[in-house]
Amino acid sequence: MNKLSKIDRQREHQANERTFLAWLRTSISLIGFGFAIARFGLFLRQLSTTITQRETTTNPTFNSENLGIILVLCGILAIALAAWRYNQVFWQIERGDYQPNRLAVWIITAVVMTLGFLCLPLLLIRNTIVPRPSSTINQQKTHNIH
């Protein structure tokens, strides 16, 4: 193996590592956004309940907590896919038969776009407020005083 081909192979491996790190950043972003969406939705619901003294209702299946969990799971799956792809490309570079594969890019694109579209209703739909019975409010006020 001559010096030039060894340098080219090193550059290919470095490019593969940079690509893996980009996937890692994407995965961390998905996990972070998922965590933030889930916790911020919970915070807003608790804040609304505290301010209005009324419980807010949310859709049991389509809510910010579930969307956050889905984003975290997608982040975990994205890093698993990135590690698999990194290893696959590593060995292709070593064998000298690298074959580009855009399937993983299209999969992650579709997943992130779908999750983005699922976020839209959460931003547009407002929670309805369900009045609490006055006895519950009085019990809480009494409990807070003692």
GROMACS elastic network, one bead per residue, 0.5 to 0.9 nm:
[ bonds ]
;  ai    aj funct       b0    kb
    1     4     6  0.83964   500
    1     5     6  0.66108   500
    1     6     6  0.67489   500
    2     5     6  0.56186   500
    2     6     6  0.63945   500
    2     7     6  0.88989   500
    3     6     6  0.51470   500
    3     7     6  0.63136   500
    3     8     6  0.87261   500
    4     7     6  0.51790   500
    4     8     6  0.62285   500
    4     9     6  0.86668   500
    5     9     6  0.60843   500
    5    10     6  0.85514   500
    6     9     6  0.51066   500
    6    10     6  0.62318   500
    6    11     6  0.86983   500
    7    10     6  0.50184   500
    7    11     6  0.62339   500
    7    12     6  0.86504   500
    8    11     6  0.50758   500
    8    12     6  0.62347   500
    8    13     6  0.87218   500
    9    12     6  0.50102   500
    9    13     6  0.62664   500
    9    14     6  0.86002   500
    9    93     6  0.70390   500
    9    94     6  0.78228   500
    9    96     6  0.87951   500
   10    13     6  0.51174   500
   10    14     6  0.61493   500
   10    15     6  0.85817   500
   11    15     6  0.60701   500
   11    16     6  0.84951   500
   12    15     6  0.50484   500
   12    16     6  0.61478   500
   12    17     6  0.86568   500
   12    90     6  0.87905   500
   12    93     6  0.71274   500
   13    17     6  0.62096   500
   13    18     6  0.86528   500
   13    89     6  0.85574   500
   13    90     6  0.67392   500
   13    93     6  0.73036   500
   13    94     6  0.89660   500
   14    17     6  0.50053   500
   14    18     6  0.62118   500
   14    19     6  0.85882   500
   15    18     6  0.50223   500
   15    19     6  0.61666   500
   15    20     6  0.85780   500
   16    19     6  0.50978   500
   16    20     6  0.62175   500
   16    21     6  0.86833   500
   16    86     6  0.64915   500
   16    89     6  0.70770   500
   16    90     6  0.72234   500
   17    21     6  0.61491   500
   17    22     6  0.86141   500
   17    86     6  0.73062   500
   18    21     6  0.50118   500
   18    22     6  0.62056   500
   18    23     6  0.86875   500
   19    22     6  0.50622   500
   19    23     6  0.63637   500
   19    24     6  0.86074   500
   19    82     6  0.85512   500
   19    86     6  0.80023   500
   20    23     6  0.50877   500
   20    24     6  0.61487   500
   20    25     6  0.87266   500
   20    79     6  0.86722   500
   20    82     6  0.59428   500
   20    83     6  0.70783   500
   20    85     6  0.81186   500
   20    86     6  0.60766   500
   21    25     6  0.61786   500
   21    26     6  0.85546   500
   21    82     6  0.86854   500
   22    25     6  0.51183   500
   22    26     6  0.62757   500
   22    27     6  0.86431   500
   23    27     6  0.61356   500
   23    28     6  0.86211   500
   23    78     6  0.71861   500
   23    79     6  0.66559   500
   23    81     6  0.87808   500
   23    82     6  0.59187   500
   23    83     6  0.88203   500
   24    27     6  0.50101   500
   24    28     6  0.61611   500
   24    29     6  0.85323   500
   24    75     6  0.87809   500
   24    78     6  0.79104   500
   24    79     6  0.58818   500
   24    82     6  0.72538   500
   24    83     6  0.88342   500
   25    28     6  0.50703   500
   25    29     6  0.60873   500
   25    30     6  0.86117   500
   26    29     6  0.50313   500
   26    30     6  0.62066   500
   26    31     6  0.86497   500
   26    75     6  0.74277   500
   26    78     6  0.78598   500
   26    79     6  0.83356   500
   27    30     6  0.51062   500
   27    31     6  0.61958   500
   27    32     6  0.84967   500
   27    72     6  0.84263   500
   27    74     6  0.76719   500
   27    76     6  0.65798   500
   27    77     6  0.81170   500
   27    78     6  0.56907   500
   27    79     6  0.56738   500
   27    82     6  0.89738   500
   28    31     6  0.51035   500
   28    32     6  0.59539   500
   28    33     6  0.84472   500
   28    72     6  0.87613   500
   28    75     6  0.64967   500
   28    76     6  0.84554   500
   28    79     6  0.84395   500
   29    32     6  0.50058   500
   29    33     6  0.59124   500
   29    34     6  0.82958   500
   29    75     6  0.75210   500
   30    33     6  0.52010   500
   30    34     6  0.59706   500
   30    35     6  0.85412   500
   30    71     6  0.55961   500
   30    72     6  0.60502   500
   30    73     6  0.85362   500
   30    74     6  0.69525   500
   30    76     6  0.84735   500
   30    78     6  0.88125   500
   30   112     6  0.86147   500
   31    34     6  0.50826   500
   31    35     6  0.61641   500
   31    36     6  0.85918   500
   31    68     6  0.81843   500
   31    69     6  0.85818   500
   31    71     6  0.60530   500
   31    73     6  0.74513   500
   31    74     6  0.76529   500
   31    75     6  0.51312   500
   31    76     6  0.73552   500
   32    35     6  0.51601   500
   32    36     6  0.60958   500
   32    37     6  0.85297   500
   32    71     6  0.85114   500
   32    72     6  0.74076   500
   32    75     6  0.87138   500
   33    36     6  0.50087   500
   33    37     6  0.59240   500
   33    38     6  0.84361   500
   33    68     6  0.71742   500
   33    71     6  0.71161   500
   33    72     6  0.77977   500
   34    37     6  0.52161   500
   34    38     6  0.61311   500
   34    39     6  0.85805   500
   34    64     6  0.87829   500
   34    65     6  0.83532   500
   34    67     6  0.69500   500
   34    69     6  0.60754   500
   34    70     6  0.71698   500
   34    72     6  0.51246   500
   34    73     6  0.85970   500
   34    75     6  0.85880   500
   35    38     6  0.52899   500
   35    39     6  0.61440   500
   35    40     6  0.83587   500
   35    65     6  0.84921   500
   35    68     6  0.56591   500
   35    69     6  0.73071   500
   35    71     6  0.79967   500
   35    72     6  0.68571   500
   36    39     6  0.52976   500
   36    40     6  0.57208   500
   36    41     6  0.82584   500
   36    68     6  0.73245   500
   37    40     6  0.52519   500
   37    41     6  0.59676   500
   37    42     6  0.85625   500
   37    64     6  0.59488   500
   37    65     6  0.69560   500
   37    67     6  0.74760   500
   37    68     6  0.53488   500
   37    69     6  0.89438   500
   37    71     6  0.89953   500
   38    41     6  0.54131   500
   38    42     6  0.64439   500
   38    43     6  0.88128   500
   38    63     6  0.84971   500
   38    64     6  0.51491   500
   38    66     6  0.71252   500
   38    67     6  0.70217   500
   38    69     6  0.71200   500
   39    42     6  0.50927   500
   39    43     6  0.61330   500
   39    44     6  0.86665   500
   39    64     6  0.81757   500
   39    65     6  0.70933   500
   39    68     6  0.81712   500
   40    44     6  0.61077   500
   40    45     6  0.85524   500
   40    64     6  0.81492   500
   40    65     6  0.87813   500
   41    44     6  0.51828   500
   41    45     6  0.62286   500
   41    46     6  0.86659   500
   41    63     6  0.80850   500
   41    64     6  0.54529   500
   41    65     6  0.67347   500
   42    45     6  0.51856   500
   42    46     6  0.62140   500
   42    47     6  0.85529   500
   42    64     6  0.77617   500
   42    65     6  0.72450   500
   43    46     6  0.51784   500
   43    47     6  0.60231   500
   43    48     6  0.85349   500
   44    47     6  0.50054   500
   44    48     6  0.60394   500
   44    49     6  0.85306   500
   45    48     6  0.51427   500
   45    49     6  0.61987   500
   45    50     6  0.86350   500
   45    55     6  0.82418   500
   45    56     6  0.65607   500
   45    57     6  0.86717   500
   45    58     6  0.88779   500
   45   127     6  0.86411   500
   46    49     6  0.50530   500
   46    50     6  0.61177   500
   46    51     6  0.86073   500
   46    55     6  0.84771   500
   46    56     6  0.84847   500
   47    50     6  0.50880   500
   47    51     6  0.61037   500
   47    52     6  0.84943   500
   48    51     6  0.52164   500
   48    52     6  0.59264   500
   48    53     6  0.78057   500
   48    54     6  0.77276   500
   48    55     6  0.78383   500
   48    56     6  0.72251   500
   48   129     6  0.87954   500
   49    52     6  0.54130   500
   49    53     6  0.51977   500
   49    54     6  0.51050   500
   49    55     6  0.51552   500
   49    56     6  0.63787   500
   49   129     6  0.84704   500
   50    53     6  0.52437   500
   50    54     6  0.74388   500
   50    55     6  0.85501   500
   51    54     6  0.80385   500
   52    55     6  0.80468   500
   52   129     6  0.85024   500
   52   131     6  0.89413   500
   53   131     6  0.78772   500
   53   132     6  0.72317   500
   53   137     6  0.71871   500
   54   129     6  0.62535   500
   54   130     6  0.58748   500
   54   132     6  0.52208   500
   54   133     6  0.87844   500
   54   137     6  0.87405   500
   55   128     6  0.87243   500
   55   129     6  0.59435   500
   55   130     6  0.53494   500
   55   131     6  0.65178   500
   55   132     6  0.64999   500
   56   127     6  0.62314   500
   56   128     6  0.57845   500
   56   130     6  0.57555   500
   56   131     6  0.84846   500
   57    60     6  0.87199   500
   57   127     6  0.60883   500
   57   128     6  0.57661   500
   57   129     6  0.62972   500
   57   130     6  0.67150   500
   58    61     6  0.85507   500
   58    62     6  0.79427   500
   58    63     6  0.65293   500
   58   127     6  0.61581   500
   58   128     6  0.76384   500
   59    62     6  0.53488   500
   59    63     6  0.58773   500
   59   127     6  0.86921   500
   60    63     6  0.67732   500
   60    66     6  0.88380   500
   61    66     6  0.69068   500
   62    65     6  0.83824   500
   62    66     6  0.65855   500
   62    67     6  0.72343   500
   62   118     6  0.87632   500
   62   122     6  0.81901   500
   63    66     6  0.55842   500
   63    67     6  0.62920   500
   63    68     6  0.86379   500
   63   122     6  0.69369   500
   64    67     6  0.50038   500
   64    68     6  0.59319   500
   64    69     6  0.85486   500
   64   119     6  0.82088   500
   64   122     6  0.69738   500
   65    68     6  0.50822   500
   65    69     6  0.62722   500
   65    70     6  0.87094   500
   66    69     6  0.50469   500
   66    70     6  0.62209   500
   66    71     6  0.86479   500
   67    70     6  0.50455   500
   67    71     6  0.62045   500
   67    72     6  0.86799   500
   67   115     6  0.77880   500
   67   118     6  0.77945   500
   67   119     6  0.76266   500
   68    71     6  0.50674   500
   68    72     6  0.62427   500
   68    73     6  0.86360   500
   69    72     6  0.51081   500
   69    73     6  0.61900   500
   69    74     6  0.85781   500
   70    73     6  0.50742   500
   70    74     6  0.60911   500
   70    75     6  0.85822   500
   70   115     6  0.82838   500
   71    74     6  0.50000   500
   71    75     6  0.61569   500
   71    76     6  0.86619   500
   71   112     6  0.85829   500
   71   115     6  0.74095   500
   72    75     6  0.50366   500
   72    76     6  0.63126   500
   72    77     6  0.86762   500
   73    76     6  0.50480   500
   73    77     6  0.61620   500
   73    78     6  0.84962   500
   74    78     6  0.59262   500
   74    79     6  0.86286   500
   74   108     6  0.87133   500
   74   111     6  0.77789   500
   74   112     6  0.84350   500
   75    79     6  0.63273   500
   75    80     6  0.86717   500
   76    79     6  0.53590   500
   76    80     6  0.63795   500
   76    81     6  0.87242   500
   77    80     6  0.50355   500
   77    81     6  0.61089   500
   77    82     6  0.85111   500
   78    81     6  0.50144   500
   78    82     6  0.60198   500
   78    83     6  0.86036   500
   78   108     6  0.72044   500
   79    83     6  0.61039   500
   79    84     6  0.85095   500
   80    83     6  0.52060   500
   80    84     6  0.62098   500
   80    85     6  0.85738   500
   81    84     6  0.50897   500
   81    85     6  0.60276   500
   81    86     6  0.84647   500
   81   104     6  0.75588   500
   82    85     6  0.50500   500
   82    86     6  0.59310   500
   82    87     6  0.85365   500
   82   104     6  0.85105   500
   83    86     6  0.50435   500
   83    87     6  0.62042   500
   83    88     6  0.85488   500
   84    87     6  0.52980   500
   84    88     6  0.61779   500
   84    89     6  0.87106   500
   85    89     6  0.60894   500
   85    90     6  0.84008   500
   85   104     6  0.81937   500
   86    89     6  0.52531   500
   86    90     6  0.59934   500
   86    91     6  0.87799   500
   87    91     6  0.64205   500
   87    92     6  0.86493   500
   88    91     6  0.55352   500
   88    92     6  0.63284   500
   88    93     6  0.87951   500
   89    93     6  0.60661   500
   89    94     6  0.85364   500
   89    98     6  0.66679   500
   89    99     6  0.80515   500
   89   100     6  0.85154   500
   90    93     6  0.52762   500
   90    94     6  0.63361   500
   90    95     6  0.87877   500
   90    98     6  0.87545   500
   91    95     6  0.61134   500
   91    96     6  0.83464   500
   91    97     6  0.86911   500
   91    98     6  0.83449   500
   92    95     6  0.51325   500
   92    96     6  0.58740   500
   92    97     6  0.52023   500
   92    99     6  0.73583   500
   93    97     6  0.63430   500
   93    98     6  0.55449   500
   94    97     6  0.79292   500
   94    98     6  0.86308   500
   95    98     6  0.78058   500
  101   104     6  0.70985   500
  101   105     6  0.81908   500
  102   105     6  0.52363   500
  102   106     6  0.63396   500
  102   107     6  0.87103   500
  103   106     6  0.51499   500
  103   107     6  0.61244   500
  103   108     6  0.87350   500
  104   107     6  0.50267   500
  104   108     6  0.62136   500
  104   109     6  0.84241   500
  105   108     6  0.54096   500
  105   109     6  0.60470   500
  105   110     6  0.85971   500
  106   110     6  0.60682   500
  106   111     6  0.85728   500
  107   110     6  0.52134   500
  107   111     6  0.62047   500
  107   112     6  0.86727   500
  108   111     6  0.50486   500
  108   112     6  0.60553   500
  108   113     6  0.84104   500
  109   112     6  0.53400   500
  109   113     6  0.60387   500
  109   114     6  0.84685   500
  110   113     6  0.51833   500
  110   114     6  0.60052   500
  110   115     6  0.85693   500
  111   114     6  0.51497   500
  111   115     6  0.61977   500
  111   116     6  0.85581   500
  112   115     6  0.51003   500
  112   116     6  0.60541   500
  112   117     6  0.86297   500
  113   117     6  0.62192   500
  113   118     6  0.85950   500
  114   117     6  0.51367   500
  114   118     6  0.62204   500
  114   119     6  0.87658   500
  115   119     6  0.63202   500
  116   119     6  0.51513   500
  116   120     6  0.68609   500
  117   120     6  0.53914   500
  117   121     6  0.78130   500
  118   121     6  0.63571   500
  118   122     6  0.74249   500
  119   122     6  0.53020   500
  119   123     6  0.65338   500
  119   124     6  0.89115   500
  120   123     6  0.51849   500
  120   124     6  0.62321   500
  120   125     6  0.85471   500
  121   125     6  0.55502   500
  122   125     6  0.56039   500
  122   126     6  0.77442   500
  123   126     6  0.77097   500
  131   134     6  0.85711   500
  132   135     6  0.82425   500
  132   136     6  0.66482   500
  132   137     6  0.69894   500
  133   136     6  0.55137   500
  133   137     6  0.68444   500
  134   137     6  0.51174   500
  134   138     6  0.61744   500
  134   139     6  0.85535   500
  135   138     6  0.50994   500
  135   139     6  0.60597   500
  135   140     6  0.86047   500
  136   139     6  0.50974   500
  136   140     6  0.62251   500
  136   141     6  0.86745   500
  137   140     6  0.51554   500
  137   141     6  0.62240   500
  137   142     6  0.86202   500
  138   141     6  0.50708   500
  138   142     6  0.60868   500
  138   143     6  0.84439   500
  139   142     6  0.50859   500
  139   143     6  0.59777   500
  139   144     6  0.85546   500
  140   144     6  0.60528   500
  140   145     6  0.86070   500
  141   144     6  0.51345   500
  141   145     6  0.63074   500
  141   146     6  0.89027   500
  142   145     6  0.52307   500
  142   146     6  0.65079   500
  143   146     6  0.54257   500
